[in-house]
Structures are given as C-alpha cells and as structure tokens.
Amino acid sequence: MTFRGIRRNQGSSSGNRGSSSQGGGSGNRGSGHGSHGGASGSHSSSSGHHGSSSGHHGSSSGHHGSSSGHHGGGSGGRGESRDRGYSTPGGGDRGYSNAGGRDRSYSTSRGRGYSGSGGGSRGSSSGPRIYQSSSGAIPQPDARVTKVEDDLLGSPTSRMAGLSLGTSLPMRPGYGSKGTPLILWANYFALQAPARLLLYQHSLTVTPQAAGKKLSHIINLFLQTPQLRAVLQQAATDFKSTLIAREQIATQSFELFYRAEGEDEPLQDARRYIVKIELVKALSVGDLVSYLSSASMNTQPIETAPIIQGLNILVNHYTKSQPSDRIATIGSSKSFRLSGSTGWSLGYGSKAIRGYFTSVRAATGRILLNVQVNHSAFYEDKSLEWLMSEFNKQRLGLPQLEQFIRKLRVKVTHLPKKRNRSGGEIIRVKVISRLAHIDDGKAERDHPQVLTHPPRVKRNGAGAEEVHFWLDAAPGPSTSKGKGSASAGGRYISVYDYFKSAYNITIKTPGCPVVNVGTKQRPTYLPAEVCYVLPGQPMRRQLSSSQTSKMIERAVRFPGENAQSIKDEGLRTNGLPGGASPTQLEKFGATVSPTLITVRGRVLVEPKVIYADNKQTLAVAGNWNMVSRNATMKFCRSATLPKWKFVNFEMDQTYNVPKIGGSELGKIVDSYKKVLVSAGLIISNYAGAEIIRLNGNDDPTLNGYFQNLAGQGIKLLFVILPHSPIPVYNRIKQLGDVMHGIHTVCSVSAKIRKGGGMDQYLRNEALKVNLKLGGENHYVQPQGLGLISEDKTMVVGIDVTHPSPGSSDAAPSIAAMVASLNSKLGQWPGILKVQAKRRQEMVSALTEMLESRLELWRSRGRHSAFPENILVYRDGVSEGQYDEVLTNELPQLRAACRRKYPPADQARGLPRMTIVVVGKRHHTRFYVTKESDADRSGNSRAGTVVDRGVTQARNWDFFLQSHAAIKGTARPAHYFVLLDEIFRARYARDPMKNVADELQMVTQSMCYVFGRATKAVSYCTPAYYADILCERARCYLYHVFEDASSVPFASGATPEEIEWNLNRRYQDAIKIAGSLKDTMFYI
C-alpha cells in the first residue's frame, strides 16, 4: 500500500442547494436478504442499501437466509438477502427469486435523501400500466364475503373481545375506516369445492430412503401400480410423503423395482423399493368452507392447515406430474414452463425464466387461489464444458466453480442412444458430486479406503490428462472408472487416453476440469465435453451484480402486465381453468374462477415530516424534499463531527477506473463540507485527505492503515472506493466498526464525481453521517404517532440473517435488535448476537439483547423510568412460526423486563407489550381498477391499506403499501399481530377511536421515520434497520458468508463442539468497538 497526502483544505462552509432529482448511491453495502438471505460483497448506489442502482446483498431472506423462502418478487424497497425475491429501484416488483435457495430482494429505494420524487428508467416493459378485465367491467367485491366480514365483527361483543377462540392470537378489533376508499384487483381467484367434499390424506413411506428427483420418480412409479390404477385416477400427491384421494385406501405395501425415466422395464439388477401407503385422516373441505363462512364468533374453530395443504397438493399435482423437460417445479408451489418459455440469458451460464407461484389460502367467507409472477435463475441447458467456460469468465477460482456445478444433473453424450419401445430416447443421467481431487478414493477419518488402486490426480480440479484411474486388464463396456480391482492385470490410464481408445473421442480441451459423477470414496470421472446439462435446473448460488441487472432489465414490468400474465399464463401453466383434460383438482369436483377478485382498500393520509425549527415539508406520493427554492432544511438535531479524514483508495491492478487526482479530491472535500454545513452539521476537526493505493482487495497493509488512524484519534473516515460491489468494502467495515472504532462512510468513485449529480449524492451521504454521529434527521408529526408521541413507548425491531446459497457450511445465523430511544424515533442503536444454532430463526439471546436496549432507553434517552409500552416489529418470521414466537421469544422478552423493571411497575402490569410480525416475502399483490387511482408507475398510491377481502376476520392483520414504487408492481408489507396489550387496552372503550386505525396509522408513520432517505420506505423502520444491521454483520464474517470453500472446522471434534467453538469466535468477530456500540454505526 502506498499513499500520498493531500492538503488540508478547509473549504467553504456555505450551503449548497441540492437537486430534487433522484440521488445516486453511496458505497455502503446493500443488504443481501432474502433474504436474510445471504449477502454479497456489494454496496448500493444511494445511501448504502438503496439509491439509483441496486444494492447487491444477500433474505430475505432470505431473511434472510433465504431464503428461503423464495418470493414472487415485489416492491419491497428492501435490499436484503434471505429468504427473499428481487425488488426494483424504488420498490418495483420484479418477481425474482434465486431458485436454488432463499429469497433475495434487491432494491434501490432506501437512500434517496433529499430527493423529492425519484426517477429512473422503467426497464424493457411495454405492456399495459393498468389491468382491465376482458369485459372492461370492474366487479364489486363479493357481497356475500363483505356481509360475513361485517356480521362477524359487527357486534359489541366481538369488538370488545380480547383473546378468543381458544387461541393465543388476538382477534381483529374491527376493520380500519380512515383514508380514501378504492376498489383494487388482487392476485387471487375464488376456488369453489363441493360442500360434501372429503379428502382422504394418506402417508407414503419409501424404503430404503430416497430423496429429491429419485424420490419423486419412485412415487411416480408407484402411481402406475396396476392394483391401484383405478383408485389413483382420483388421487394427487406431493411426490414426497403425502397422497390425497377421494376414496380411502387400505394400509398396504407395494414392491417395485426402480427403472429410469423412459425405460420400459427395470434392469436385471434394478434396486428394489417398498412403498407403504397408510391412511392418516379424512379432511372435510365442507367443514372448512362452513367455518370460513360463519358469521358467529362462537363457531368451533377447526384445524385449517391440513385441509389447505391437501388442496395445495391437488392444485400443484398437475405441474409436478408433467415431464421434466416441459415444466420445472421448485419447492411445493413454483412452476416454470420450459417449452416455449420467455427466458433470457443472464450470462455466466445462467438464464432467467418467468414462472408462477400458486398457493391455496383461507379467507373470510371463501377459499382463494393465490397466483403470483415469479422469475427465477436456471442453469443454461447446454454443454457442461460451455457452462464451465462461461462461469470462469468471472475469474472466481476453482472452489467457486465446483460449488457452481455441484449436484448438477447431466446426460452423457459419448454413448450410443438408447431408445424404448415407443422410440423415445432413454436419457442416461449422471449427477456431479465434485471436481477431481487429489484425495479421491483415499482413506480418511470415518472412511477407510475401499479401492485397491485409488485414482492418481495431479491437483484439485485437474484436467483429463492429469487424472489417471485404474483400468482392469479386460475392461467391460461400463463407463465407470476409478473403482479399482484386485485383479493381477490392469494399468493406470488417463481419462484423456481412455476416451480416445474406448470411444474414439479426442478431448478438445484437456485442461478443462474433469467432473466426478461418483463419490469421493468411489469416484467416476467424465470429461465435461461429453456431458450435457439437463434443462429446468434452478441456480444454487446468488447472482452476480451484472446478472442481477440483466434479471431486473426484463423482469420489471408494469402492474397491468403482471396481472394479465397471472390471469392467462399463470392459470394455464397449472392446467386451469378448463384445460385440454381435467386436472386432479377438477376430478375432485373443485373449480377455479377465471377472473381476479376485487377487494376494498383505503389510501391513508400521509403524515407530515418535520425538520429543524419545526419546519414542515409536504410528502407527496411517499416522497419529500429537504431542499426548497430558498434554502436547505436542517436536520432536527445536527451532530458535531469528531476528528475526521478523507481517503481515496486506488486499486489500479484490479479496477481500471479514472483516477481522482489530488486537486479533484480537494474539490470533492470542499463540496462535502458545504453540504454538511448546509444540513446543520458542525465540521471542525478536519484532519486532511489522502490517496492510498491498495494492492488488491486483500492488501494486508490495510489493517495497519486503520491502526495508524486510530492512533491519530480519527473517529470518522470518508472513503472513496473505485468500484461497486467490491470485496474490500467488507474489510473496511470490519476494521472500522469492530477492530478500531472508526465510523466509515463509503462512496463510489463514479458516483461522487458525476458532475451535476454530485451535490445530490453528497446530500444522501450527509443523512448517514448525522445518524452515525448520534444526530436526528427528521421527525414525524406527533399526531401520526399516536401514543408513541407520549414518550412512554419503546419501539423494537428484530431480525435474523441466515447463510445463503454460496455460503460456507460453517456460516452462522445472526440475530439483530434495534430500539428507539425516545418519542422522536430518530436514533436506533443496535445489538448483534450469533444464534445458538445455524439456520435457527427463533432468537436465542433475546433477554440479554432487550436488557441492553432498556438500559439505553434510560441512559441515552434520558428517561427516569423504563418504558410503559414495548412495541415489537418482528421481521423474517413465516406463518408457520407464529406460535414459536409466542412460546419461545415472548418468554425471553418477559424475562428481560422482570430483571429490569422495579416490583412496583410490574405490579401495575408494566410493561405492556405488542408484537407485530412484518412479512415481506409473501405473494399478495394489488392492482388499481381505475387510472385515476394509480400513481405514475401504475401502482396504487403510497399509503394504500387492505385489511379485508383476502384476510381472515378472526385474525388481526393488514397489508400496507407505504411507499411509491418507481418500477414494477408495488409489494405491500403484511403486518400480523401476535400479541396486543397496548392498542386494544388503550382505545377499545373510546368511541372516538378505532383500534385498527390506530395501529395502521402508527405503522404507516413508522415507514416515514427512516432516517437515511427522504421517502417512505416499503416496510416499517424498526424492521428495516434490523435488516440493515443483519447485513452489516455479514460484512464482518464475509469469509464464511460469501465463500462456500471456507470451512474453518477443527479436526477431531464433534459437530456440536465445532459449532460451539465457531460461535464463540463469530461472536467476537461481530463485537462492535466500545466507542461505536451504542451508535447507529450500521447505517
């Protein structure tokens, strides 16, 4: 590392007037989910997680991890990695998920500070903005459903009910009434079923155990059993463990011999399987319909989940039973038509395909079928050699290549084609386990050597000339090699020479790595050029930034386009309605309406945003501007910069970008100072600027540089990076936040020097600076905050991030908690804890985490007592985990309060607690029915709330689209109340208050207090900040979150001991420096 100093130019302190156009981006890392789902080493182009270019990260979720969860895409505004879909700049729906793992949400909506409206291109879409039915009519919401909703919640008894129906979940107190009413389309279809329909649920058990594609094929063979052929005509299965039939099938076992797809008869040595079918229970669809349609709160509740699961199996059986080269399925509910698909290349061996998520949902008065657009990444179905060559253009190395092709299914092309009686080709399928390794076939701990003559591999990832296996003296026609033999005759031969002598094939690229389609103990090698990648295989790793851009370019479409696709192609992909032949669903007498349903919604009034000297600014479509014609509004509470410095990192050998010279750097610093001063910050203690040349992302001298800064007393470092995303960003955050206690604000060279846009960009950066240093950027008017404005309520955000596709097997799950300090909601310090178990969603250290936030409420918040109310927004929890939050996490929160609150407060029932789950990876979308109700992107306006039509009256939940999507279809956030001791107790007996309105109003206002943007974000700020904090933790452990080959296991230890020891190391690695730990260092 070399450096040269730059003069300490004090610059001007006058304020620059900012542009009102959309800002560019800072270099702070975009989250990466999914979700959440795994993070990449990138940063977004505006104030960190958002801006004018997408922030690459990794939930989701994920949530993140994850992903999981795999979402159909939505606006989101979120840049996380979990178990989560891709969202467009400003929150547009691109319906993307990384098919091989959890959901990932890419967004650029987070950091448009000072910008009043946003902008940006729409991508390649050219379809209708607004969806219209084929008749042009706008049907009113189902009057029967509306009556049930009104009757169910219309009585005083139901409105006053607290916990009811024998459940721990609070009943809905009523429907909201505030706001301008409107009618919306929803991406749901009514599903009608016969009143007396019974579904007989059977379990399927396969012995010996099988999994994945093989298990699905065994179940498919079972369905062809002659003894059951008649009864199975009206049966459906998930091709895993469950079969639904219209008749009871007696418990019995069937023997079958495995035969590959397309084979007429099993081979002579085919493996024998036993499939046992056993009746589990009868599921009454009629009982479900009766329960959902009942207008009485006294109706006996029923277990709805098994019936919904059975209907889902019926709906999705059609796509899962189609040939694998026609329709690809991912998980239980996502389908992608391969023949005639509208796919496009993403580069580096991957392509995108538009598909559909399909799921049955229970709602008041009816059963609904939810269908949502979903774009996913798949491997290109081409030669494996071509695929590997394309991937290697990224220059990521052999470990990453091996991770990329692991478990990939290929067909071999060097053998004569084999055909069945009907003339169809029988595909010879192999599954890649790994590349050739020097330890193949050799003994290791827990695995003795089984080969007499193990292979001889020159190096890991060796080519055909460098991999030798033992060939018996009289080789058979088998292509399996490397199995060794005890025979006296035989010799070692290279893969290259073997294919030339046995098949007259001269391998054209002998340097291309050989693949192992056997096991490590018994390897079987094939050259890549005789392997062809089978179609319909989802990607199992996160996309690069360039692939993400290509995904966005085509996936972003007008809301009207998506709605039309859902109605037409979405139903058609699932064989609905009225296909050429009846589906299993239709054989059971059930039908799906061919038209989207409509629901009632309301557009809430936007809260007023306040700056210094009580100056108000008008929010329009979820956006506002700090810069007026006459002056720039100042932050509500401006910070004083500690000793600070500016550095431009050059990396000539890695990134070929125009250099910033000393004179230009000085001008950038001057401009920065003007912007900071105009916002109200005090900028004394400037320690100069310098240019540092780094020798790549791993330059070891970077640590020494930060150590010198700390020795000089530098507390704030402004950094210019040559590129985004860039791996060195992770190291900078690790060195600054954890090791040396220096706040770092990262920018990108191309953004910070972009002429007319630089002022806007710097103003976005100023938002982060003030928050990091303890300032408060803006407030929301007290009227919009309800009881929170009384300064007796602490608001908490909780999230968990998990390993993502491409992470090491040693990567942990990490929990994050943020909490407000006072009623201004301007500062949210956070805390991080490593989870006890990887991929564990329920937080294991909540008691300690909440205790620390309560202490800060009193110390930094300057309160004499602990808060009377604690409002928790919990991110990343799926519907199936609601009960776990109440049984696992709530007791920990209670325990923290018992430790901290004095007995007198506890005797008064303090603190009161409300827990609201924030859902982002759902598949519900709404579309305006009239052009006059649309914003400029074709979506409904910011503040649109829906709490009926697609919900259940017996639960308390609502959908809120708080933001304005710049592109695509806006994805509302879903809020579900798990516990309420605050709102109902406070407002239920006040005839002038509507409890539902109060929570919806507070939640909407929570989307306007996000300090890193001058816009409403797509979900509430506490959950948003917790997500950002999770993503920062991924930076500190980037070596395990972003490198699947990084496996720091200790030898000779049990898995439990390894995990415990690693978690201790990981906790130390995310322990924030003492001088920063109570700040918003993560912004």
Order of alpha helices (4+ residues) and beta strands (2+ residues): beta-beta-beta-alpha-alpha-beta-beta-beta-alpha-beta-beta-beta-beta-alpha-alpha-beta-beta-beta-beta-beta-alpha-alpha-beta-beta-beta-beta-beta-beta-beta-beta-alpha-beta-beta-beta-alpha-alpha-alpha-beta-beta-beta-beta-beta-alpha-beta-alpha-beta-alpha-beta-alpha-alpha-beta-beta-beta-beta-alpha-beta-alpha-alpha-beta-beta-beta-beta-beta-alpha-alpha-alpha-alpha-alpha
